[in-house]
Amino acid sequence: MEKQGFRIAVFKGDGIGPEIMAPTIEVLKQLSNSADSFSLSFETLPAGALCFEKTGCDLPKESVQAAKQCDAILLSAMGLPHIRKPDGTELVPQIDLRLELDLFAGVRPVFTFANGPQVLSDPQAANLDFVLIRESTEGMFAHRDEGEVVNNEYATEKLRITRAVSEKLFDFSFRLAQKRAKQLNRPAKLMCVDKANVFRSFWFFREIFNERAAHFSDVETSAMYVDAAAMKMVQSPWDLDVLVTENMFGDILSDLGAGLMGSLGLAPSADIGIDHAVFQPCHGSAPDIAGQGVANPLAMMLSAAMMLDYLADKKQCPEASELSQKLHNAATTAATQPNGRGHDIGGSAGTESIARCIVDNL
């Protein structure tokens, strides 16, 4: 049987980015070599703060065009606090890439596992498994360069929510809830998180959610204001399945989700559109520990596992899904072992040791 060939665009990132990307690529190559039905090839592309420092551009057009030709994009942490735009804001090429590729669905899994880090004391918190979906192209982020400070007296920002993007977002979220229901053998649930009691834009958001719900009668739906949802994530997160929300709210709640997991170093993510998808850890470039060999690569590894699952669906390749689960299990198991437990979750293992532990588990 001839193997399917999947091309992966690689953005190594800044700070600890290259340190956690390198072992992840090696693990993916090992999985690719073991696969019967597919193979992976990698194309490294320039972008990020160091790229800006050298060239004056943090996301070259050539890199974007090359990434568009690939089957998926693997991106490590980007940005450095000392390299900024002329207006003083940090470089965020990862956000520009979301907008350029129309990656409207930011998928942020939240999970805990046996013998892993546990922040909440309730026994039910030992097996959390829910997903936060963050709209990634609209909200205030869509106008992040248009904020104004007027006469040094007041500042304004804009927020935009459109029907076209919201419909795609909700349909994606309903389908993910359906997929998880089959995988986990439990009813599908989807919650809309907004602030519809105060802002007209969020009432519009919820109206569209209710309209799309009519097309997915097998999914149980609910809605909750974002402040109440934040409390729910702390008090009883084991009741949650899939949550969908606006960009800024999703930005905040996804870090709360990572906190429930025990560390940003464990939190993977994906930004998915109709034609393209980017997979990256939720954490930043952590320049304070760069070059010390202590960065935890687990979030990067788990993001790579999400990429394999995406390719399995997009390319109809069941073996990619099987290897995705193997990588996920190997990485989460590493977090419970002395030589795979990083400094950020109470251990002493460094990057190389954690990566080696994952390989051994595979």
C-alpha positions in Angstrom: 0.0 0.0 0.0 1.4 3.4 -1.0 1.7 5.8 1.9 0.0 9.2 2.0 2.5 12.0 2.3 1.7 14.8 4.7 3.7 18.0 4.5 4.1 19.9 7.8 5.2 23.6 8.0 7.3 24.3 11.0 7.8 27.6 12.8 10.4 27.0 15.4 9.6 30.2 17.4 11.6 32.3 19.9 12.9 31.8 23.4 12.3 28.2 24.4 10.5 27.6 21.1 13.3 25.9 19.2 14.2 23.8 22.3 10.8 22.2 22.6 10.2 22.0 18.8 13.4 19.9 18.1 12.4 16.9 20.2 8.8 17.1 19.0 10.0 16.8 15.4 12.2 13.9 16.3 9.2 12.1 17.9 7.0 12.8 14.9 9.7 11.4 12.6 9.8 8.2 14.7 6.0 7.8 14.5 6.2 8.5 10.8 8.8 5.9 10.2 6.6 3.4 12.1 3.4 4.2 10.2 2.2 1.9 7.4 -0.2 4.3 5.7 1.3 7.8 5.9 4.6 9.7 6.1 5.5 13.1 7.4 7.9 15.6 5.9 8.8 19.0 7.4 9.6 22.4 6.0 11.0 24.9 8.4 9.9 28.5 7.7 11.2 31.9 9.2 8.9 33.9 11.5 8.9 35.5 14.9 10.7 38.1 16.9 14.2 37.1 15.9 13.1 37.1 12.3 11.8 40.7 12.8 15.1 41.7 14.4 17.0 40.4 11.4 14.7 41.4 8.5 12.2 43.9 9.9 9.3 41.4 9.3 8.0 38.9 11.8 5.8 37.0 9.4 7.2 37.0 5.8 4.7 36.7 3.0 6.9 33.9 1.6 6.5 31.9 4.8 2.7 32.3 4.8 2.5 31.2 1.2 4.7 28.2 1.8 2.6 27.2 4.9 -0.6 27.4 2.9 0.8 24.7 0.6 1.3 22.3 3.6 -1.2 19.9 5.1 -0.8 21.3 8.7 1.3 23.8 10.5 3.3 23.2 13.7 4.2 26.4 15.6 6.2 26.9 18.7 6.1 29.8 21.2 6.7 33.2 19.5 7.6 36.7 20.6 10.2 38.2 22.9 9.4 41.1 25.3 12.5 43.1 24.4 11.7 43.1 20.6 8.6 45.2 20.0 6.8 47.2 17.3 7.4 51.0 17.1 4.2 51.5 19.0 5.5 49.5 22.0 3.3 46.4 21.5 4.8 43.0 21.3 5.1 41.0 18.1 2.4 38.4 17.7 2.8 36.7 14.3 0.8 33.8 15.6 -2.3 36.1 15.7 -1.5 37.4 12.3 -1.3 33.9 11.0 -4.7 33.1 12.4 -6.2 36.1 10.6 -4.3 35.4 7.4 -5.5 31.8 7.2 -8.9 32.4 8.6 -8.4 30.0 11.6 -11.6 30.9 13.4 -11.8 27.9 15.8 -9.2 28.0 18.6 -9.4 24.5 20.2 -8.1 24.4 23.8 -8.5 20.9 25.5 -8.5 20.8 29.3 -7.8 17.4 30.9 -6.2 15.8 33.9 -5.1 12.3 34.3 -4.3 9.7 37.0 -1.2 10.6 39.1 -0.8 13.8 37.1 -0.8 17.3 38.6 -4.1 18.1 40.4 -5.0 21.6 41.4 -8.5 21.0 42.7 -8.9 18.8 45.8 -12.2 17.2 44.7 -11.6 13.6 43.6 -13.7 14.2 40.5 -11.1 16.7 39.3 -8.6 13.8 38.7 -10.3 13.0 35.4 -11.3 16.3 33.8 -12.0 16.2 30.0 -13.6 19.2 28.3 -12.7 21.5 25.4 -12.9 25.3 25.2 -13.4 26.6 21.7 -12.3 30.2 21.3 -13.2 32.2 18.2 -9.8 33.3 17.0 -10.3 36.0 14.3 -12.9 38.5 15.6 -13.8 40.2 18.9 -11.5 42.9 20.0 -8.4 41.1 18.6 -9.7 41.8 15.1 -9.2 45.6 15.8 -6.2 45.3 18.1 -4.3 47.9 16.1 -7.2 50.4 16.0 -7.5 51.3 19.7 -7.2 55.0 20.4 -6.2 57.2 23.3 -8.0 60.5 22.8 -6.4 63.7 24.2 -4.9 61.6 26.9 -8.4 61.6 28.5 -10.0 58.3 27.5 -9.2 55.2 25.4 -11.5 53.1 23.1 -11.3 49.7 21.6 -13.6 48.0 19.0 -15.2 44.6 19.1 -16.7 42.9 16.0 -18.8 39.7 15.8 -20.1 38.6 12.4 -22.8 36.2 11.4 -20.6 34.5 8.8 -17.8 33.6 11.2 -20.1 32.8 14.1 -22.0 30.3 12.0 -18.8 28.5 11.0 -17.6 28.6 14.6 -20.8 27.1 16.0 -21.1 24.4 13.4 -17.5 23.4 14.1 -18.3 23.3 17.8 -21.4 21.2 17.4 -19.5 18.7 15.2 -16.7 18.4 17.8 -19.3 17.8 20.5 -20.8 15.0 18.3 -17.3 13.5 17.7 -16.5 13.5 21.5 -19.8 11.9 22.3 -18.9 8.9 20.1 -15.4 8.7 21.4 -16.4 8.9 25.1 -19.7 7.1 24.8 -21.6 9.9 26.5 -24.2 12.5 25.5 -23.0 15.5 23.5 -23.1 18.9 25.2 -22.3 22.3 24.0 -22.4 25.5 26.1 -22.3 29.1 24.6 -20.3 31.4 26.9 -21.0 35.1 26.4 -22.1 38.3 28.1 -25.5 38.6 26.4 -27.1 40.3 29.5 -25.0 43.4 29.0 -23.7 43.7 25.4 -25.8 43.7 22.2 -22.9 42.1 20.3 -23.0 39.1 22.6 -26.8 38.8 22.4 -26.3 38.6 18.6 -23.7 35.9 19.2 -26.1 33.9 21.3 -28.9 34.4 18.8 -26.8 32.8 16.1 -25.9 30.0 18.5 -29.5 29.2 19.1 -30.2 29.3 15.3 -27.5 26.8 14.5 -28.5 24.5 17.4 -31.7 23.7 15.5 -29.5 21.8 13.0 -27.9 19.6 15.7 -30.8 18.2 17.6 -28.7 15.4 19.1 -26.5 17.9 21.0 -27.7 19.2 24.4 -27.2 23.0 24.5 -26.9 25.6 27.2 -25.7 29.2 27.6 -23.8 30.9 30.5 -22.4 34.3 31.1 -18.7 34.4 31.1 -18.3 35.3 34.8 -20.5 32.4 35.8 -18.7 30.1 33.4 -15.3 31.0 35.1 -16.8 30.1 38.5 -18.2 26.9 37.0 -14.7 25.9 35.7 -13.4 26.1 39.2 -16.3 24.7 41.2 -17.5 21.8 39.0 -15.5 21.5 35.8 -16.2 17.8 35.6 -19.7 18.7 34.4 -18.4 20.4 31.3 -18.0 19.0 27.8 -17.6 21.6 25.0 -17.7 25.4 25.5 -17.7 27.9 22.7 -17.0 31.6 23.3 -15.7 34.9 21.8 -12.0 35.6 21.3 -11.1 37.7 24.4 -13.2 35.6 26.7 -11.6 32.5 25.3 -8.1 34.0 25.8 -8.8 34.4 29.5 -10.7 31.1 30.1 -8.1 29.0 28.2 -5.4 30.1 30.7 -7.8 29.2 33.5 -8.2 25.8 31.9 -4.4 25.4 31.8 -4.4 26.3 35.5 -6.7 23.4 36.2 -4.3 21.1 34.3 -1.5 22.2 36.6 0.7 24.2 34.2 0.7 26.0 30.9 3.5 23.6 30.1 0.9 20.9 29.7 -1.6 22.8 27.7 -1.8 22.1 23.9 -3.9 24.0 21.4 -5.0 24.2 17.8 -6.3 27.0 15.6 -8.4 25.5 12.8 -10.1 26.9 9.7 -11.8 25.4 6.7 -8.6 24.8 4.7 -5.7 25.2 7.2 -4.8 24.5 10.8 -2.0 25.5 13.2 -1.0 23.5 16.3 1.0 25.1 19.1 1.4 25.1 22.9 -0.6 27.6 24.9 2.4 29.0 26.7 4.7 31.8 25.7 8.4 31.9 24.7 9.7 32.1 28.4 12.9 33.9 27.6 13.9 33.8 31.3 14.6 30.0 31.0 15.6 29.8 27.4 18.9 28.0 26.8 18.9 26.3 30.2 17.5 23.0 29.1 14.6 23.1 31.6 11.7 23.9 29.3 8.8 21.4 29.4 8.1 20.1 25.9 4.9 18.3 26.9 2.5 21.0 25.6 4.3 21.0 22.2 4.2 17.2 22.1 0.5 17.2 22.9 -0.1 19.8 20.2 1.6 17.5 17.8 -0.7 14.7 18.9 -3.7 17.0 18.1 -2.1 17.6 14.7 -2.1 13.9 13.9 -5.7 13.6 14.9 -6.6 16.5 12.6 -4.8 14.9 9.7 -6.6 11.6 10.4 -10.0 13.4 9.9 -8.9 15.7 7.1 -7.1 13.0 5.1 -9.2 10.0 6.2 -6.2 8.2 7.7 -7.3 6.2 10.7 -3.7 5.2 11.6 -2.8 8.9 12.2 -5.6 8.9 14.8 -4.1 5.8 16.5 -0.7 7.3 16.6 -2.1 10.6 17.9 -3.6 8.7 20.9 -0.3 6.8 21.4 1.6 10.1 21.5 -0.9 11.7 23.9 -0.7 8.7 26.2 3.1 8.7 26.1 3.3 12.4 26.9 0.8 12.3 29.8 2.4 9.2 31.2 5.7 11.0 31.2 4.3 13.7 33.4 3.7 11.1 36.1 7.3 9.7 35.9 10.3 11.1 37.7 12.4 11.5 34.6 9.4 13.1 32.7 8.1 15.4 35.4 9.2 19.0 34.6 10.1 21.8 36.9 6.8 23.5 36.2 4.8 20.6 37.7 6.9 19.9 40.8 9.6 17.7 39.2 13.2 18.2 38.3 13.4 16.7 34.7 14.7 18.9 31.9 13.8 19.1 28.3 16.0 16.3 27.1 15.0 13.9 29.9 11.3 14.5 29.3 11.7 13.9 25.5 13.6 10.7 26.1 10.9 9.6 28.6 8.2 10.1 25.9 10.2 8.2 23.4 10.6 5.3 25.9 6.9 5.3 26.6 6.2 5.1 22.9 
